[in-house]
Amino acid sequence: MKACMLIPGVAYESSLGGPFFRDINANPSGAYNALYWYMNSGHVPTESPRVGLSGPYALVFSRSGTPSGKSDLSFMGGLGIKGFVATSARGYVNGKGSGVDTSKYQAVVHWYNAAAQYWAYTDSSNNFASPPMKPGTYTQVLYQTELKVATTSVTVTAGTTVTKNIASTWTTPGTTLFQIGDWDGQPKGFRNADKQSRMHPSDSRMSSWGPLTYNVGSSALTDFPMAIFKGLNDPVTIKFTLTAAQASGAATFRIGTTLNFAGGRPTASINGKAGAVPAAPNAINSRGVTRGAYRGYGYIYDYPVAAGTLVSGSNTVSLVSALYIIRLLISCRSLLEWHLVQVPMAHSSLPMS
């Protein structure tokens, strides 16, 4: 016997968090398993809760395998349920989501406002088509996997389809000298990223958090931690070698983060020269990395590196958090052109296509 929570179609529209939101939907506990679905749980919230009818969804019991996730629950429209919006009273958005290299990344389009949220994949020709949406004006976002690369707005009216193209505006500030990870908004590949969604950071099955040293050109990606905990595994040290030509002139050191806790943000010291402490990020009053989440608002920090800071030969970067108790999820994506260390975000509802 299987018990499954079916959340088909647009059932996520009144939840919060967007297309990558991750929450606790199952809790195995000895003799029984708890199964539930959070709509507005308050775990790593990046927007205000949406209120009103949530669903339709269903708890289904099956003796013959897993039921289809595309089950038709439209019959609920004839039950007089307050807040139920029939497909005929909805509208659609289609268009092209361009500028994302789909040979490397998944392109995702996301729509949201205070009342609803939706998302869809692009196809192999960059075309997208939304699910049936409630009428209203929406922010429309394009993601490079989970990295936000473009934003616009669109208005949806009942019974119509509007075309709204969107193109990536993502750029890097020059020639990349080296990069750790990838600019995809995820911590995938960094140390403990493969375990973090199902294990607490203190779990004995986790690999050592460090402090770690990453040597460009010889270290594995797993030699860089997916998270920096103040006073536990900082500083994280990066060592790299430059030619005289590469070391000449000014540069930019780029760090991307996916999730920050208690005002945490990264600071970088390059060859002993400390960079400025960036402004505090927007607060998220919730556990994050300790409950399997890695995605928050997502900040990208560009640190200017003055001419004369880099040297021919060996160079060293030390990364620490700027505040006394922080959990800085540094899903590092490093680009050294320095663009270095991106920390993307996370959540895990699958796009509604």
C-alpha positions as CSV (number, residue, x, y, z in Angstrom):
1,M,0.0,0.0,0.0
2,K,1.3,3.4,-0.9
3,A,0.1,6.8,0.4
4,C,0.9,9.6,-2.0
5,M,0.2,13.4,-1.9
6,L,-0.8,14.4,-5.4
7,I,-0.3,18.0,-6.2
8,P,-1.2,18.3,-9.9
9,G,-1.5,21.2,-12.3
10,V,-1.5,24.6,-10.6
11,A,-2.0,23.4,-7.1
12,Y,1.1,25.2,-6.0
13,E,-0.3,28.6,-7.1
14,S,-1.3,29.7,-3.5
15,S,1.9,28.4,-1.9
16,L,5.1,30.5,-1.5
17,G,8.7,30.0,-2.5
18,G,8.8,29.8,-6.2
19,P,9.9,26.9,-8.5
20,F,12.9,25.7,-6.4
21,F,11.4,25.9,-2.9
22,R,12.3,22.9,-0.7
23,D,10.4,21.8,2.3
24,I,9.9,18.9,4.6
25,N,7.1,16.7,3.2
26,A,7.9,13.4,4.8
27,N,9.0,12.4,8.2
28,P,9.9,8.7,8.7
29,S,9.6,8.0,12.4
30,G,10.1,4.4,13.4
31,A,6.9,2.5,13.1
32,Y,5.1,5.1,10.9
33,N,5.8,7.7,8.2
34,A,4.3,11.2,8.4
35,L,3.3,12.6,5.1
36,Y,2.1,16.2,4.6
37,W,2.3,19.2,2.4
38,Y,3.3,22.7,3.5
39,M,1.8,25.6,1.6
40,N,3.2,28.5,3.6
41,S,5.3,26.8,6.2
42,G,7.6,29.7,7.1
43,H,10.7,27.8,6.3
44,V,13.2,30.1,4.6
45,P,10.5,32.4,3.4
46,T,11.5,34.9,0.6
47,E,8.0,36.3,0.2
48,S,4.8,36.9,2.2
49,P,2.4,34.0,2.6
50,R,-0.4,33.7,0.0
51,V,-3.8,33.2,1.5
52,G,-7.1,31.7,0.1
53,L,-7.8,28.4,-1.5
54,S,-4.8,26.1,-1.8
55,G,-5.0,23.2,-4.2
56,P,-6.7,21.2,-5.4
57,Y,-4.6,18.3,-4.2
58,A,-5.4,14.9,-2.9
59,L,-4.0,12.2,-0.5
60,V,-4.2,9.0,-2.6
61,F,-3.8,5.4,-1.4
62,S,-2.7,2.9,-4.0
63,R,-2.1,-0.9,-4.0
64,S,-0.8,-0.9,-7.6
65,G,2.2,1.4,-7.8
66,T,2.5,5.2,-7.7
67,P,-0.5,7.1,-9.1
68,S,0.0,9.7,-11.9
69,G,1.0,13.1,-10.8
70,K,-1.2,14.5,-13.5
71,S,-4.4,13.3,-12.1
72,D,-7.4,15.4,-13.2
73,L,-9.1,17.1,-10.2
74,S,-11.1,19.6,-12.3
75,F,-14.3,18.1,-11.1
76,M,-13.8,20.2,-8.0
77,G,-14.8,23.2,-10.0
78,G,-18.4,22.0,-9.9
79,L,-18.5,21.7,-6.1
80,G,-19.1,25.4,-5.4
81,I,-15.7,25.7,-3.6
82,K,-15.0,29.3,-2.6
83,G,-11.9,30.6,-4.4
84,F,-11.8,27.9,-7.0
85,V,-10.9,29.5,-10.4
86,A,-11.9,27.4,-13.4
87,T,-9.6,27.1,-16.4
88,S,-12.0,29.1,-18.5
89,A,-11.5,32.1,-16.2
90,R,-7.7,32.0,-16.6
91,G,-5.2,33.3,-19.1
92,Y,-1.9,32.2,-20.5
93,V,1.6,33.6,-21.3
94,N,3.9,32.2,-24.0
95,G,7.1,33.4,-25.6
96,K,10.8,32.8,-25.9
97,G,13.3,32.6,-23.0
98,S,16.6,33.4,-24.7
99,G,20.2,33.9,-23.8
100,V,20.6,30.7,-21.6
101,D,22.9,28.1,-22.9
102,T,20.5,25.1,-22.8
103,S,23.3,22.7,-23.6
104,K,24.6,23.4,-20.1
105,Y,21.7,24.8,-18.1
106,Q,17.9,24.4,-17.7
107,A,16.0,27.5,-18.6
108,V,13.0,28.1,-16.3
109,V,10.4,30.9,-16.5
110,H,8.6,32.0,-13.3
111,W,5.6,34.2,-12.7
112,Y,4.5,35.6,-9.4
113,N,2.5,38.3,-7.6
114,A,0.9,38.6,-4.2
115,A,-1.9,36.2,-5.1
116,A,-0.3,33.4,-7.1
117,Q,2.8,31.8,-8.6
118,Y,3.5,29.6,-11.6
119,W,6.5,28.3,-13.6
120,A,7.4,26.4,-16.7
121,Y,10.5,25.0,-18.6
122,T,11.5,26.3,-22.0
123,D,11.8,23.7,-24.8
124,S,14.8,22.9,-27.1
125,S,13.9,26.0,-29.2
126,N,13.6,28.3,-26.1
127,N,9.8,28.5,-26.3
128,F,7.7,28.4,-23.2
129,A,4.0,28.2,-22.4
130,S,2.6,28.9,-18.9
131,P,0.0,26.9,-17.0
132,P,-3.5,28.4,-16.8
133,M,-3.0,31.5,-14.7
134,K,-5.3,33.7,-12.6
135,P,-5.8,37.2,-14.2
136,G,-3.4,39.8,-12.9
137,T,-0.1,41.5,-13.4
138,Y,3.0,39.3,-12.6
139,T,6.7,39.6,-12.3
140,Q,8.2,37.3,-14.9
141,V,11.7,35.9,-14.2
142,L,14.1,33.8,-16.3
143,Y,16.5,31.5,-14.5
144,Q,19.7,29.8,-15.7
145,T,18.9,26.6,-13.9
146,E,18.4,28.4,-10.5
147,L,20.3,31.6,-11.1
148,K,18.1,34.6,-11.8
149,V,19.2,36.1,-15.1
150,A,16.3,38.4,-16.2
151,T,13.2,40.1,-14.9
152,T,10.2,41.8,-16.5
153,S,6.5,42.0,-16.0
154,V,3.4,40.8,-17.8
155,T,-0.4,41.2,-17.5
156,V,-2.7,38.2,-17.8
157,T,-6.4,38.5,-18.7
158,A,-9.0,35.7,-18.6
159,G,-9.6,33.8,-21.8
160,T,-6.5,35.2,-23.7
161,T,-2.9,34.3,-24.4
162,V,-0.3,37.0,-24.2
163,T,3.2,36.8,-25.7
164,K,6.0,38.0,-23.5
165,N,9.6,37.2,-24.5
166,I,12.4,37.4,-22.0
167,A,16.2,37.4,-22.5
168,S,19.0,36.8,-20.2
169,T,21.0,39.8,-19.0
170,W,23.7,37.8,-17.2
171,T,27.2,39.0,-17.8
172,T,30.6,38.5,-16.2
173,P,32.9,41.4,-15.7
174,G,35.8,40.4,-18.0
175,T,38.1,37.5,-18.8
176,T,37.8,34.7,-16.3
177,L,41.2,33.8,-14.8
178,F,39.6,30.8,-12.9
179,Q,36.3,29.6,-11.8
180,I,35.2,27.3,-9.0
181,G,31.9,25.6,-9.7
182,D,29.3,27.0,-12.1
183,W,26.9,29.9,-12.3
184,D,23.7,27.9,-12.0
185,G,22.3,29.0,-8.7
186,Q,23.0,25.6,-7.0
187,P,25.6,24.3,-4.6
188,K,25.9,21.1,-6.6
189,G,29.4,19.5,-6.5
190,F,30.7,21.4,-3.4
191,R,31.6,19.5,-0.3
192,N,28.5,18.0,1.5
193,A,26.1,19.4,-1.1
194,D,25.2,15.8,-1.9
195,K,24.2,15.1,1.7
196,Q,22.8,18.4,2.9
197,S,19.3,18.0,1.7
198,R,18.8,14.9,4.0
199,M,21.4,15.3,6.8
200,H,22.0,17.9,9.5
201,P,25.4,19.7,9.1
202,S,26.6,18.0,12.4
203,D,25.7,14.5,11.1
204,S,28.7,12.2,11.4
205,R,28.2,11.0,7.9
206,M,29.1,14.5,6.6
207,S,32.6,15.0,5.3
208,S,34.7,17.4,7.3
209,W,33.6,21.0,6.8
210,G,37.2,22.3,7.3
211,P,38.6,24.9,7.4
212,L,39.6,23.9,3.9
213,T,42.2,25.1,1.3
214,Y,41.3,25.0,-2.4
215,N,44.2,24.9,-4.8
216,V,43.1,26.1,-8.3
217,G,44.2,23.6,-10.9
218,S,44.7,20.7,-8.6
219,S,41.9,20.5,-6.0
220,A,38.6,18.7,-6.6
221,L,35.3,20.7,-6.4
222,T,34.5,18.8,-3.2
223,D,37.5,20.5,-1.6
224,F,35.4,23.6,-1.4
225,P,32.6,23.6,1.2
226,M,29.0,24.4,0.2
227,A,28.5,26.3,3.5
228,I,30.6,28.6,5.7
229,F,29.8,28.6,9.4
230,K,31.3,31.4,11.4
231,G,33.9,30.1,13.9
232,L,33.6,26.6,12.6
233,N,35.1,26.3,9.1
234,D,36.3,29.8,8.2
235,P,38.5,31.0,6.8
236,V,38.2,29.1,3.5
237,T,41.5,29.6,1.7
238,I,41.9,29.7,-2.1
239,K,45.4,29.5,-3.6
240,F,46.1,30.2,-7.3
241,T,49.0,31.1,-9.6
242,L,49.1,33.9,-12.1
243,T,51.5,34.9,-14.8
244,A,52.9,38.5,-14.9
245,A,50.4,39.4,-17.6
246,Q,47.4,38.0,-15.6
247,A,48.5,39.8,-12.5
248,S,48.9,43.2,-14.1
249,G,46.1,45.8,-13.7
250,A,42.9,45.8,-11.7
251,A,40.4,43.0,-11.4
252,T,37.1,41.9,-9.9
253,F,36.5,39.2,-7.4
254,R,32.9,37.9,-7.6
255,I,31.2,35.9,-4.9
256,G,27.6,34.6,-5.3
257,T,25.6,33.4,-2.3
258,T,22.3,31.5,-2.2
259,L,21.4,31.8,1.5
260,N,22.4,34.0,4.4
261,F,21.5,33.7,8.1
262,A,21.7,36.3,10.9
263,G,23.2,39.0,8.6
264,G,26.0,36.8,7.4
265,R,27.9,37.8,4.2
266,P,31.3,37.0,2.8
267,T,34.4,39.1,3.1
268,A,37.5,38.5,1.2
269,S,41.2,39.2,2.0
270,I,43.4,39.0,-1.1
271,N,47.1,38.6,-0.5
272,G,46.6,40.1,2.9
273,K,44.6,43.1,1.8
274,A,41.1,43.0,3.3
275,G,38.1,44.0,1.2
276,A,35.2,46.2,2.4
277,V,32.4,44.5,4.4
278,P,29.3,44.5,2.3
279,A,25.9,45.7,3.6
280,A,23.8,43.2,5.6
281,P,21.5,41.1,3.5
282,N,17.7,41.0,3.9
283,A,16.9,38.9,7.0
284,I,15.3,35.5,6.7
285,N,14.1,34.5,10.2
286,S,14.3,30.8,9.7
287,R,16.6,27.8,9.8
288,G,18.0,27.0,6.4
289,V,21.0,24.8,5.9
290,T,20.2,22.9,9.1
291,R,16.9,21.7,7.6
292,G,17.9,20.9,4.1
293,A,17.5,24.3,2.4
294,Y,20.1,26.2,0.5
295,R,18.1,28.8,-1.3
296,G,17.3,32.3,0.0
297,Y,17.4,35.6,-1.8
298,G,20.7,35.0,-3.5
299,Y,23.3,37.8,-3.5
300,I,26.2,38.4,-5.8
301,Y,29.1,40.4,-4.5
302,D,31.7,42.1,-6.7
303,Y,34.9,43.1,-4.9
304,P,37.2,45.5,-6.8
305,V,40.8,44.4,-6.7
306,A,43.2,47.4,-7.1
307,A,46.1,47.2,-9.5
308,G,49.2,45.9,-7.6
309,T,47.2,43.6,-5.4
310,L,47.7,40.5,-7.5
311,V,51.2,39.2,-8.0
312,S,53.0,37.1,-10.5
313,G,53.3,33.6,-9.0
314,S,51.4,32.4,-5.9
315,N,48.3,34.4,-4.7
316,T,46.0,33.7,-1.7
317,V,42.3,34.6,-0.9
318,S,40.9,34.1,2.6
319,L,37.1,34.0,2.8
320,V,35.3,34.6,6.2
321,S,31.9,35.7,7.2
322,A,31.4,39.3,8.3
323,L,29.2,38.7,11.3
324,Y,29.6,36.9,14.6
325,I,27.1,34.1,14.3
326,I,26.2,33.4,10.7
327,R,25.4,30.6,8.4
328,L,26.5,31.8,5.0
329,L,25.5,29.3,2.4
330,I,28.3,29.8,0.0
331,S,27.3,27.5,-2.8
332,C,30.3,28.8,-4.4
333,R,30.6,29.7,-7.9
334,S,33.9,31.3,-8.4
335,L,34.9,33.3,-11.2
336,L,38.1,35.0,-11.0
337,E,38.5,37.6,-13.4
338,W,38.0,37.2,-11.2
339,H,34.6,36.1,-10.5
340,L,34.7,33.8,-7.7
341,V,32.3,31.9,-5.6
342,Q,28.7,32.1,-6.4
343,V,26.3,30.9,-3.9
344,P,23.0,30.0,-5.5
345,M,19.7,29.2,-4.0
346,A,17.4,26.5,-3.7
347,H,14.0,25.1,-3.2
348,S,12.6,22.1,-4.8
349,S,9.2,22.1,-6.3
350,L,9.5,20.9,-9.9
351,P,8.5,23.3,-12.6
352,M,4.8,23.1,-13.6
353,S,5.0,22.6,-17.3
